[in-house]
Amino acid sequence: MTATVTPPSAQAGSKETSGSGGARRRLPRIPDRIRRGGLPYLLLLPAILLELLIHLIPMAVGIVVSFRKLTLFFIRNWGQAPWSGFDNYKVAVDFDAPIGQALLHSFWVTCAFTILSVGLCWLFGTVAAIMLQETFRGRGLLRAIFLIPYALPAYAAIITWAFMFQHDNGLVNHVLHDQLGLTDKPSFWLIGNNSFIALVVVSVWKGWPFAFLIIMAGLQNIPRDLYEAASIDGAGMWQQIRKITLPSLRPVNQVLVLVLFLWTFNDFNTPFVLFGKSAPEAADLISIHIYQSSFVTWNFGSGSAMSVLLLLFLLVVTAIYLLLTSRGRKSADV
């Protein structure tokens, strides 16, 4: 029996040339510290890229356009539009001129619309969520029915409301005038001053289920023991709501009101689908006003300046709101 011994030099040679012989080559090892530290950034990379493409880059382009005199004459080549400095901003905030007056009017209409819509959405959502806290037959069905407006596609729901607000054959006039006799004659809901009421009604109908859903989730975190102890002490329903429910829902309401405010102030779909490109003066929200300034008059520089002003206003309001609510939370904790 004969044993074959391979020399060490031959074994080393075989390891170095294993790549040429078809063996798998080992990849350079990444240090564990870098691998663990880079994993979160790698997972965030798609979201960062989408945020850049969808929000940040268009926002930066809009800011650049606001400093240019981009009108119909330069629409084919935006790069040839001359720089205008702050002229677009000066025109927008010149409240003695027609453009500034129209923008200021639109701003006040938007403020009134936002206050009414957010307040009513919060009120309806809170009342409905509290009423549906108690267990009774059909509670699940009512919750599902209440969430239908929020689940419907916005365009389909608003178009349906537009048909219901028609003057001659709309359901609203049929009920208010023909059936109940509350008005002397059929009202115009999509033009004139009534257009503001129609806008608020559609916005509240579309938005209050979101408040209902958020507050209903917040109510689940309130211990039932608190209500039982309060009931034993003789507290009524209103006292329980005022002393237990509303203070416990304060963190939820702070976020909810801010989200509803930002959504409502920037709402474009509701007035655009309800009234078309030119909203009535009573329902001239600032989002529609900026759209008209940009795409109807083809003055993108002026429209971009208005958009930047709107962005700054929302940032300031949001910062003040967060500052006030955080101070209130700290004082409550102390």
Legacy VTK file of the C-alpha trace (Angstrom):
# vtk DataFile Version 3.0
C-alpha trace
ASCII
DATASET POLYDATA
POINTS 334 float
0.000 0.000 0.000
1.452 3.322 -1.090
0.455 6.756 0.429
0.770 9.968 -1.591
1.768 13.089 0.366
1.253 16.514 -1.186
3.979 19.057 -0.441
2.932 22.265 1.448
4.143 24.419 -1.419
1.820 22.590 -3.765
-1.189 23.112 -1.384
-0.516 26.864 -1.216
-0.257 27.010 -4.959
-3.573 25.240 -5.330
-5.337 27.820 -3.013
-3.966 30.803 -4.931
-5.012 29.351 -8.288
-8.402 28.056 -7.148
-10.088 30.898 -8.990
-8.770 29.818 -12.336
-9.846 26.253 -11.604
-13.561 27.179 -11.245
-13.738 27.407 -7.410
-15.847 30.234 -5.887
-13.838 33.350 -5.007
-14.534 34.828 -1.583
-15.908 38.370 -1.519
-14.205 40.978 0.665
-15.752 40.945 4.114
-17.722 44.056 5.170
-17.098 45.014 8.789
-20.041 44.341 11.031
-20.013 47.903 12.344
-20.467 49.353 8.846
-23.019 46.723 7.896
-25.158 47.385 10.966
-24.826 51.146 10.690
-25.576 51.299 6.962
-28.620 49.039 6.998
-31.068 51.712 8.248
-29.882 54.147 5.556
-30.212 51.466 2.908
-33.798 50.771 3.979
-34.596 54.497 3.987
-33.080 55.069 0.543
-36.276 54.341 -1.502
-38.346 56.659 0.659
-35.724 59.399 0.414
-35.560 59.095 -3.368
-39.359 59.235 -3.705
-39.513 62.221 -1.355
-36.945 63.992 -3.503
-38.726 63.219 -6.777
-42.280 63.913 -5.625
-41.924 66.765 -3.138
-38.533 68.375 -2.684
-37.388 68.767 -6.310
-40.766 70.174 -7.538
-40.765 72.467 -4.518
-37.293 73.730 -5.366
-38.308 74.234 -9.011
-41.374 76.179 -7.869
-39.232 78.452 -5.702
-36.900 79.129 -8.658
-39.871 79.832 -10.966
-41.283 82.318 -8.448
-38.265 84.541 -9.141
-38.760 84.446 -12.918
-41.190 86.220 -15.206
-42.521 82.987 -16.615
-45.539 83.800 -18.763
-47.145 82.441 -21.904
-44.356 83.861 -24.070
-41.716 81.632 -22.448
-43.799 78.523 -21.936
-41.864 76.573 -24.610
-38.491 77.310 -23.036
-38.600 78.087 -19.350
-34.888 78.791 -19.247
-35.302 81.953 -21.372
-37.758 83.512 -18.913
-36.104 86.630 -17.444
-35.367 86.918 -13.769
-37.765 89.203 -11.952
-36.355 89.227 -8.442
-39.083 89.777 -5.862
-41.486 91.429 -8.324
-43.895 88.483 -8.270
-43.983 88.593 -4.467
-44.502 92.358 -4.449
-47.436 92.028 -6.828
-48.958 89.218 -4.738
-48.799 91.150 -1.437
-49.782 94.542 -2.897
-53.249 94.554 -1.367
-54.140 97.880 -2.951
-53.854 96.348 -6.433
-56.468 93.988 -7.939
-54.194 90.900 -7.808
-53.328 91.443 -4.146
-56.933 92.182 -3.214
-58.127 89.009 -4.910
-55.441 86.957 -3.139
-56.328 88.477 0.237
-60.025 87.768 -0.338
-59.187 84.181 -1.234
-57.054 83.886 1.903
-59.899 84.985 4.198
-62.360 82.686 2.433
-59.927 79.812 2.946
-59.474 80.671 6.633
-63.244 80.733 7.233
-63.690 77.504 5.282
-60.880 75.792 7.221
-62.152 76.857 10.641
-65.700 75.689 9.907
-64.687 72.447 8.242
-62.083 71.417 10.833
-64.315 72.408 13.748
-67.349 70.536 12.443
-65.299 67.476 11.452
-63.803 67.300 14.924
-67.169 67.868 16.638
-69.054 65.263 14.609
-66.228 62.749 14.871
-65.893 63.183 18.637
-69.624 62.937 19.333
-70.046 59.889 17.122
-67.006 58.121 18.596
-68.178 58.736 22.180
-71.731 57.638 21.408
-70.488 54.416 19.847
-68.264 53.500 22.787
-71.087 51.710 24.572
-71.838 48.188 23.415
-75.229 47.734 21.732
-76.713 45.766 18.876
-75.795 47.181 15.493
-72.773 49.151 16.709
-70.459 47.522 14.181
-72.876 48.268 11.349
-73.100 51.938 12.345
-69.308 52.200 12.491
-69.057 50.755 8.984
-71.737 53.147 7.666
-70.002 56.146 9.226
-66.744 55.251 7.492
-68.284 54.976 4.020
-67.675 58.658 3.052
-64.001 58.274 3.935
-63.702 55.036 1.974
-65.349 56.380 -1.190
-63.112 57.804 -3.936
-63.058 61.578 -3.535
-63.909 62.350 -7.150
-66.906 60.004 -7.229
-68.273 61.410 -3.964
-67.862 65.067 -4.953
-69.381 64.543 -8.401
-72.378 62.924 -6.701
-72.729 65.982 -4.465
-72.485 68.235 -7.530
-75.482 66.453 -9.024
-77.353 66.695 -5.718
-76.755 70.465 -5.614
-78.187 71.063 -9.102
-80.772 73.833 -9.242
-83.525 72.222 -11.316
-83.405 68.532 -10.532
-81.013 68.240 -7.570
-81.914 66.206 -4.516
-81.111 69.044 -2.092
-83.625 71.458 -3.622
-86.149 68.640 -3.945
-85.971 67.938 -0.215
-85.657 71.514 1.086
-88.109 73.196 -1.305
-90.466 70.571 -2.708
-90.805 68.256 0.284
-90.159 70.397 3.385
-91.041 73.842 1.984
-88.160 75.539 3.837
-87.321 77.871 0.933
-89.512 80.103 -1.218
-87.893 78.930 -4.421
-85.168 76.477 -5.443
-81.738 77.798 -4.477
-78.566 77.977 -6.514
-75.959 76.017 -4.572
-73.064 75.988 -7.026
-73.008 79.724 -7.728
-73.382 82.792 -5.549
-73.048 82.913 -1.781
-74.600 79.480 -1.268
-71.543 77.957 -2.931
-69.605 78.473 0.326
-72.230 76.469 2.252
-72.116 73.720 -0.373
-68.324 73.623 -0.138
-68.360 73.310 3.661
-71.047 70.609 3.566
-69.087 68.452 1.123
-65.820 68.964 2.991
-67.340 68.042 6.355
-69.178 65.057 4.906
-65.922 63.828 3.385
-63.632 64.579 6.335
-65.485 63.842 9.566
-65.157 60.022 9.281
-61.374 60.451 9.553
-61.807 62.319 12.839
-64.267 59.663 13.969
-61.775 56.899 13.172
-58.835 58.554 14.957
-60.814 59.495 18.069
-62.420 56.077 18.239
-58.924 54.549 18.263
-57.840 56.988 20.973
-60.812 56.079 23.158
-59.667 52.469 23.230
-56.644 53.495 25.333
-58.696 55.072 28.139
-59.063 52.578 31.014
-62.650 51.689 31.818
-61.774 51.808 35.505
-61.710 55.592 35.350
-65.313 55.743 34.147
-66.444 53.186 36.711
-64.772 55.097 39.551
-66.260 58.373 38.326
-69.693 56.786 38.081
-69.430 55.508 41.652
-68.505 59.026 42.776
-71.663 60.331 41.138
-70.200 61.924 38.004
-72.642 62.231 35.136
-71.976 61.607 31.466
-71.023 65.207 30.700
-68.654 65.344 33.694
-67.011 62.099 32.610
-66.514 63.494 29.119
-65.133 66.802 30.430
-62.922 65.356 33.184
-61.787 62.040 31.701
-62.430 61.701 27.966
-61.272 65.067 26.634
-58.084 65.294 28.772
-57.168 61.729 27.829
-57.700 62.523 24.145
-55.562 65.663 24.207
-52.479 64.127 22.486
-54.720 62.558 19.831
-56.607 65.799 19.245
-53.391 67.779 18.881
-52.268 65.623 15.968
-55.761 65.277 14.520
-56.469 69.013 14.405
-53.104 69.734 12.795
-53.601 67.106 10.095
-57.156 68.276 9.369
-55.984 71.889 9.215
-53.230 71.148 6.685
-55.477 68.950 4.550
-58.362 71.423 4.545
-56.303 74.564 3.927
-54.636 72.898 0.940
-57.775 71.202 -0.322
-57.900 71.390 -4.103
-60.012 68.405 -5.134
-63.243 69.483 -3.461
-63.620 72.971 -5.006
-62.141 71.910 -8.344
-64.493 68.975 -8.870
-67.474 70.810 -7.382
-67.130 74.107 -9.297
-64.652 73.474 -12.084
-61.720 75.713 -13.008
-63.395 78.954 -11.934
-64.903 78.761 -8.464
-67.497 81.359 -7.378
-66.131 84.316 -5.465
-67.697 83.101 -2.218
-65.902 79.754 -2.532
-62.634 80.973 -4.025
-60.202 78.920 -1.965
-56.554 79.816 -2.217
-55.654 76.517 -3.877
-58.073 77.246 -6.732
-56.902 80.856 -6.840
-53.283 79.780 -7.326
-54.355 77.290 -9.986
-56.188 80.024 -11.880
-53.198 82.351 -11.607
-50.908 79.666 -12.995
-52.868 77.666 -15.546
-55.682 80.002 -16.617
-53.742 83.250 -16.968
-50.508 81.355 -17.790
-48.505 83.384 -15.295
-46.511 80.661 -13.588
-44.158 83.118 -11.918
-46.990 84.817 -10.046
-48.645 81.498 -9.201
-45.386 80.098 -7.869
-44.850 83.176 -5.701
-48.330 82.708 -4.225
-47.560 79.038 -3.589
-44.340 79.930 -1.763
-46.224 82.461 0.369
-48.801 79.799 1.192
-46.033 77.377 2.127
-44.426 79.928 4.456
-47.782 80.677 6.091
-48.473 76.989 6.741
-44.961 76.457 8.127
-45.338 79.392 10.520
-48.790 78.293 11.679
-47.592 74.718 12.156
-44.536 75.836 14.136
-46.627 78.082 16.412
-49.197 75.325 16.906
-46.552 72.751 17.825
-44.854 75.213 20.158
-48.085 76.037 21.983
-49.254 72.430 22.232
-45.849 71.209 23.453
-45.835 73.894 26.153
-49.331 72.891 27.208
-48.289 69.253 27.356
-45.246 70.022 29.513
-47.297 72.122 31.923
-49.901 69.351 32.141
-47.184 66.785 32.893
-45.776 68.986 35.662
LINES 1 335
334 0 1 2 3 4 5 6 7 8 9 10 11 12 13 14 15 16 17 18 19 20 21 22 23 24 25 26 27 28 29 30 31 32 33 34 35 36 37 38 39 40 41 42 43 44 45 46 47 48 49 50 51 52 53 54 55 56 57 58 59 60 61 62 63 64 65 66 67 68 69 70 71 72 73 74 75 76 77 78 79 80 81 82 83 84 85 86 87 88 89 90 91 92 93 94 95 96 97 98 99 100 101 102 103 104 105 106 107 108 109 110 111 112 113 114 115 116 117 118 119 120 121 122 123 124 125 126 127 128 129 130 131 132 133 134 135 136 137 138 139 140 141 142 143 144 145 146 147 148 149 150 151 152 153 154 155 156 157 158 159 160 161 162 163 164 165 166 167 168 169 170 171 172 173 174 175 176 177 178 179 180 181 182 183 184 185 186 187 188 189 190 191 192 193 194 195 196 197 198 199 200 201 202 203 204 205 206 207 208 209 210 211 212 213 214 215 216 217 218 219 220 221 222 223 224 225 226 227 228 229 230 231 232 233 234 235 236 237 238 239 240 241 242 243 244 245 246 247 248 249 250 251 252 253 254 255 256 257 258 259 260 261 262 263 264 265 266 267 268 269 270 271 272 273 274 275 276 277 278 279 280 281 282 283 284 285 286 287 288 289 290 291 292 293 294 295 296 297 298 299 300 301 302 303 304 305 306 307 308 309 310 311 312 313 314 315 316 317 318 319 320 321 322 323 324 325 326 327 328 329 330 331 332 333
